[in-house]
Amino acid sequence: MLKELDLSNANLKKFGRTMAFCLLVIGLVLLLRHKPLFIPLWAIGLIFFILAQARAILLKPIYKIWMGLAFCLGWVNTRIILMLVYYLVVTPIGLMMRLLKKDLLNLRLEKGAETYWLKRELKNSAKESYERIF
């Protein structure tokens, strides 16, 4: 994934400006809450902005590290979200279907059945019906 990163000068400038803006906004929030940590955040934001405007190539190592962290967080978050959806949504629905003895997919075997094919009635066999399938 990191090998496919766009390390063009324009992308590095965009990264530098975005980081500067985010740090300045976080610093503003801290300033409004009377926290002294806003000064270093504004200084780092200013450094990012100056580097983005003057020498964006110097942001390349920071960009690679930042994107590596982003890929790791994305990998972890995806698995956590999928696990939560499965155990909090799919599993209870499956358990309720079993408790209510519902077979929505018609998977139950019938001993005396000759076939499991379902008869389908033809609604319209005109050629126009093939033009609008859905």
Backbone as CSV, one residue per row, in Angstrom:
resi,resn,N_x,N_y,N_z,CA_x,CA_y,CA_z,C_x,C_y,C_z
1,MET,0.809,-1.190,0.000,0.000,0.000,0.000,0.860,1.265,0.000
2,LEU,1.876,1.282,0.842,2.709,2.479,0.920,3.528,2.676,-0.345
3,LYS,3.742,1.606,-1.104,4.493,1.737,-2.349,3.685,2.486,-3.403
4,GLU,2.364,2.477,-3.261,1.484,3.110,-4.243,1.123,4.552,-3.877
5,LEU,1.769,5.114,-2.871,1.466,6.482,-2.451,1.832,7.488,-3.530
6,ASP,1.011,8.507,-3.649,1.290,9.599,-4.577,2.201,10.595,-3.870
7,LEU,3.473,10.575,-4.220,4.459,11.444,-3.573,4.796,12.655,-4.442
8,SER,3.831,13.084,-5.232,4.068,14.241,-6.093,4.157,15.510,-5.246
9,ASN,4.752,16.516,-5.816,4.939,17.786,-5.120,3.592,18.412,-4.750
10,ALA,2.617,18.312,-5.652,1.288,18.882,-5.390,0.617,18.173,-4.218
11,ASN,0.749,16.861,-4.151,0.133,16.104,-3.066,0.808,16.406,-1.728
12,LEU,2.142,16.562,-1.748,2.852,16.899,-0.512,2.478,18.305,-0.033
13,LYS,2.267,19.240,-0.976,1.824,20.586,-0.601,0.444,20.532,0.036
14,LYS,-0.422,19.735,-0.556,-1.778,19.588,-0.018,-1.740,18.992,1.389
15,PHE,-0.877,17.994,1.591,-0.718,17.388,2.910,-0.221,18.423,3.914
16,GLY,0.774,19.215,3.548,1.325,20.220,4.447,0.304,21.277,4.832
17,ARG,-0.474,21.735,3.840,-1.503,22.731,4.134,-2.608,22.152,5.008
18,THR,-2.985,20.920,4.742,-4.033,20.279,5.545,-3.585,20.104,6.983
19,MET,-2.356,19.638,7.181,-1.832,19.474,8.539,-1.752,20.820,9.250
20,ALA,-1.301,21.841,8.536,-1.201,23.180,9.133,-2.576,23.664,9.552
21,PHE,-3.569,23.523,8.678,-4.920,23.963,8.995,-5.476,23.219,10.209
22,CYS,-5.306,21.896,10.232,-5.822,21.102,11.357,-5.144,21.486,12.667
23,LEU,-3.835,21.655,12.637,-3.134,22.044,13.858,-3.541,23.442,14.324
24,LEU,-3.749,24.340,13.384,-4.182,25.684,13.758,-5.598,25.669,14.341
25,VAL,-6.484,24.859,13.803,-7.853,24.767,14.337,-7.837,24.142,15.726
26,ILE,-7.059,23.073,15.904,-6.955,22.454,17.235,-6.367,23.447,18.227
27,GLY,-5.373,24.196,17.784,-4.792,25.226,18.639,-5.798,26.303,19.006
28,LEU,-6.652,26.672,18.066,-7.688,27.666,18.339,-8.680,27.152,19.385
29,VAL,-9.059,25.898,19.260,-9.962,25.302,20.259,-9.302,25.312,21.640
30,LEU,-8.026,24.958,21.687,-7.309,24.973,22.968,-7.165,26.393,23.521
31,LEU,-6.968,27.360,22.643,-6.886,28.754,23.074,-8.207,29.204,23.691
32,LEU,-9.315,28.829,23.064,-10.628,29.202,23.580,-10.946,28.517,24.907
33,ARG,-10.295,27.388,25.149,-10.488,26.680,26.422,-9.403,27.052,27.441
34,HIS,-8.609,28.021,27.101,-7.564,28.553,27.984,-6.517,27.495,28.352
35,LYS,-6.111,26.705,27.353,-5.051,25.712,27.543,-3.772,26.258,26.898
36,PRO,-2.651,26.173,27.575,-1.417,26.750,27.020,-0.780,25.923,25.900
37,LEU,-1.329,24.768,25.577,-0.742,23.899,24.559,-0.958,24.433,23.138
38,PHE,-1.742,25.485,22.992,-2.022,26.006,21.652,-0.772,26.596,20.991
39,ILE,0.159,27.118,21.761,1.347,27.765,21.185,2.215,26.771,20.406
40,PRO,2.580,25.596,20.980,3.364,24.657,20.176,2.594,24.114,18.976
41,LEU,1.286,23.942,19.110,0.507,23.458,17.961,0.513,24.480,16.837
42,TRP,0.363,25.748,17.179,0.425,26.781,16.154,1.806,26.869,15.530
43,ALA,2.848,26.682,16.333,4.217,26.722,15.799,4.438,25.574,14.814
44,ILE,3.994,24.364,15.198,4.148,23.209,14.305,3.298,23.405,13.047
45,GLY,2.093,23.944,13.211,1.238,24.232,12.053,1.874,25.229,11.119
46,LEU,2.504,26.244,11.677,3.195,27.244,10.859,4.375,26.626,10.115
47,ILE,5.097,25.741,10.783,6.217,25.038,10.130,5.700,24.200,8.971
48,PHE,4.594,23.486,9.185,4.009,22.689,8.107,3.618,23.577,6.928
49,PHE,3.014,24.721,7.221,2.585,25.612,6.146,3.775,26.164,5.368
50,ILE,4.808,26.582,6.081,5.994,27.134,5.412,6.669,26.069,4.557
51,LEU,6.803,24.853,5.108,7.404,23.769,4.324,6.554,23.434,3.099
52,ALA,5.242,23.441,3.263,4.363,23.128,2.133,4.513,24.166,1.026
53,GLN,4.704,25.409,1.391,4.820,26.458,0.385,6.223,26.539,-0.220
54,ALA,7.252,26.322,0.598,8.621,26.539,0.128,9.284,25.254,-0.379
55,ARG,9.329,24.214,0.455,10.044,22.973,0.125,9.187,21.767,0.509
56,ALA,8.183,21.481,-0.281,7.241,20.400,0.040,7.919,19.031,0.057
57,ILE,9.025,18.882,-0.637,9.725,17.595,-0.688,10.226,17.177,0.696
58,LEU,10.453,18.154,1.590,10.912,17.840,2.942,9.814,17.183,3.785
59,LEU,8.582,17.260,3.330,7.465,16.634,4.049,7.287,15.153,3.706
60,LYS,8.073,14.654,2.759,7.900,13.277,2.296,8.020,12.237,3.418
61,PRO,9.056,12.278,4.291,9.136,11.258,5.346,7.972,11.344,6.338
62,ILE,7.565,12.559,6.674,6.439,12.725,7.595,5.164,12.196,6.950
63,TYR,4.994,12.453,5.655,3.824,11.981,4.927,3.773,10.456,4.899
64,LYS,4.929,9.828,4.667,4.976,8.364,4.640,4.616,7.769,6.002
65,ILE,5.148,8.336,7.066,4.830,7.858,8.419,3.341,8.063,8.705
66,TRP,2.825,9.237,8.365,1.412,9.553,8.622,0.491,8.587,7.873
67,MET,0.811,8.321,6.620,-0.023,7.418,5.831,0.120,5.973,6.311
68,GLY,1.292,5.592,6.796,1.457,4.268,7.385,0.565,4.092,8.602
69,LEU,0.529,5.119,9.458,-0.376,5.079,10.607,-1.833,5.025,10.159
70,ALA,-2.163,5.766,9.125,-3.539,5.772,8.624,-3.937,4.398,8.094
71,PHE,-3.041,3.731,7.370,-3.346,2.396,6.865,-3.521,1.403,8.007
72,CYS,-2.674,1.498,9.030,-2.798,0.595,10.188,-4.120,0.826,10.912
73,LEU,-4.469,2.084,11.144,-5.738,2.387,11.804,-6.924,1.923,10.965
74,GLY,-6.844,2.104,9.672,-7.916,1.646,8.790,-8.081,0.140,8.833
75,TRP,-6.977,-0.593,8.860,-7.026,-2.054,8.922,-7.688,-2.507,10.219
76,VAL,-7.274,-1.918,11.340,-7.826,-2.292,12.645,-9.297,-1.895,12.742
77,ASN,-9.626,-0.661,12.357,-11.003,-0.191,12.463,-11.956,-1.013,11.609
78,THR,-11.528,-1.409,10.428,-12.375,-2.231,9.568,-12.736,-3.529,10.254
79,ARG,-11.769,-4.182,10.846,-12.040,-5.457,11.517,-12.936,-5.269,12.738
80,ILE,-12.723,-4.206,13.475,-13.560,-3.952,14.656,-15.005,-3.682,14.232
81,ILE,-15.191,-2.857,13.217,-16.546,-2.534,12.765,-17.242,-3.767,12.217
82,LEU,-16.542,-4.568,11.411,-17.154,-5.786,10.878,-17.508,-6.758,11.984
83,MET,-16.652,-6.890,12.983,-16.927,-7.787,14.103,-18.157,-7.305,14.873
84,LEU,-18.239,-6.010,15.139,-19.393,-5.474,15.854,-20.687,-5.674,15.078
85,VAL,-20.655,-5.426,13.783,-21.856,-5.633,12.964,-22.267,-7.096,12.985
86,TYR,-21.304,-7.993,12.863,-21.634,-9.411,12.845,-22.249,-9.853,14.169
87,TYR,-21.593,-9.498,15.279,-22.068,-9.997,16.567,-23.249,-9.211,17.133
88,LEU,-23.438,-7.976,16.730,-24.546,-7.186,17.264,-25.763,-7.120,16.343
89,VAL,-25.586,-7.485,15.062,-26.714,-7.429,14.131,-27.024,-8.807,13.545
90,VAL,-26.048,-9.423,12.898,-26.300,-10.665,12.174,-26.591,-11.821,13.129
91,THR,-25.795,-11.977,14.180,-25.993,-13.092,15.108,-27.357,-13.042,15.801
92,PRO,-27.798,-11.900,16.359,-29.137,-11.887,16.968,-30.258,-12.197,15.975
93,ILE,-30.136,-11.722,14.744,-31.156,-12.028,13.738,-31.183,-13.527,13.465
94,GLY,-30.027,-14.138,13.325,-29.964,-15.581,13.102,-30.540,-16.368,14.265
95,LEU,-30.236,-15.942,15.476,-30.780,-16.636,16.655,-32.298,-16.493,16.723
96,MET,-32.815,-15.298,16.404,-34.273,-15.108,16.406,-34.943,-15.973,15.344
97,MET,-34.325,-16.088,14.188,-34.886,-16.928,13.125,-34.920,-18.390,13.559
98,ARG,-33.888,-18.831,14.246,-33.881,-20.218,14.728,-34.927,-20.430,15.817
99,LEU,-35.053,-19.462,16.724,-36.051,-19.589,17.785,-37.477,-19.589,17.223
100,LEU,-37.726,-18.788,16.208,-39.050,-18.725,15.590,-39.244,-19.788,14.513
101,LYS,-38.217,-20.612,14.280,-38.226,-21.693,13.287,-38.598,-21.191,11.891
102,LYS,-37.994,-20.082,11.521,-38.195,-19.519,10.188,-37.108,-20.040,9.253
103,ASP,-37.512,-20.357,8.024,-36.574,-20.836,7.011,-36.761,-19.973,5.769
104,LEU,-36.178,-18.791,5.775,-36.388,-17.832,4.693,-35.759,-18.271,3.375
105,LEU,-34.770,-19.121,3.429,-34.095,-19.570,2.206,-34.599,-20.926,1.709
106,ASN,-35.591,-21.480,2.375,-36.150,-22.794,2.020,-35.071,-23.864,1.950
107,LEU,-34.286,-23.956,2.996,-33.196,-24.932,3.046,-33.613,-26.243,3.700
108,ARG,-34.767,-26.273,4.333,-35.228,-27.469,5.025,-35.524,-28.589,4.037
109,LEU,-35.068,-29.783,4.346,-35.300,-30.941,3.481,-36.665,-31.541,3.786
110,GLU,-37.385,-31.890,2.738,-38.677,-32.548,2.884,-38.524,-33.996,2.435
111,LYS,-38.972,-34.944,3.271,-38.748,-36.367,2.980,-39.480,-36.829,1.732
112,GLY,-40.688,-36.403,1.515,-41.470,-36.919,0.394,-41.411,-36.060,-0.854
113,ALA,-40.573,-35.096,-0.896,-40.541,-34.185,-2.047,-39.886,-34.844,-3.243
114,GLU,-40.532,-34.707,-4.411,-39.946,-35.229,-5.647,-38.886,-34.281,-6.188
115,THR,-39.128,-32.984,-6.022,-38.194,-31.988,-6.524,-38.237,-30.758,-5.616
116,TYR,-37.204,-30.007,-5.675,-37.150,-28.764,-4.915,-37.266,-27.545,-5.834
117,TRP,-37.492,-27.781,-7.091,-37.678,-26.693,-8.032,-39.002,-26.010,-7.740
118,LEU,-39.022,-24.701,-7.862,-40.240,-23.934,-7.647,-40.852,-23.565,-8.988
119,LYS,-42.152,-23.763,-9.097,-42.850,-23.389,-10.329,-42.926,-21.871,-10.410
120,ARG,-42.614,-21.363,-11.575,-42.633,-19.920,-11.784,-43.632,-19.589,-12.871
121,GLU,-44.512,-18.667,-12.572,-45.498,-18.259,-13.558,-44.899,-17.208,-14.473
122,LEU,-45.125,-17.350,-15.755,-44.663,-16.347,-16.710,-45.619,-15.176,-16.685
123,LYS,-45.135,-14.019,-16.378,-45.986,-12.834,-16.303,-46.208,-12.232,-17.686
124,ASN,-45.122,-12.074,-18.418,-45.221,-11.434,-19.716,-44.120,-12.010,-20.598
125,SER,-44.495,-12.616,-21.679,-43.488,-13.219,-22.552,-43.235,-12.363,-23.788
126,ALA,-43.688,-11.131,-23.754,-43.495,-10.238,-24.895,-42.035,-9.805,-24.978
127,LYS,-41.633,-9.410,-26.168,-40.255,-8.971,-26.387,-39.922,-7.702,-25.601
128,GLU,-40.944,-6.885,-25.334,-40.703,-5.640,-24.586,-40.229,-5.918,-23.167
129,SER,-40.578,-7.057,-22.621,-40.180,-7.351,-21.245,-38.676,-7.588,-21.127
130,TYR,-38.020,-7.902,-22.232,-36.569,-8.115,-22.193,-35.785,-6.807,-22.237
131,GLU,-36.444,-5.727,-22.633,-35.763,-4.443,-22.722,-35.555,-3.808,-21.344
132,ARG,-36.501,-3.988,-20.470,-36.418,-3.436,-19.105,-36.402,-4.589,-18.129
133,ILE,-35.221,-5.114,-17.905,-35.079,-6.310,-17.068,-35.430,-6.002,-15.623
134,PHE,-35.004,-4.849,-15.146,-35.226,-4.540,-13.727,-36.356,-3.579,-13.615
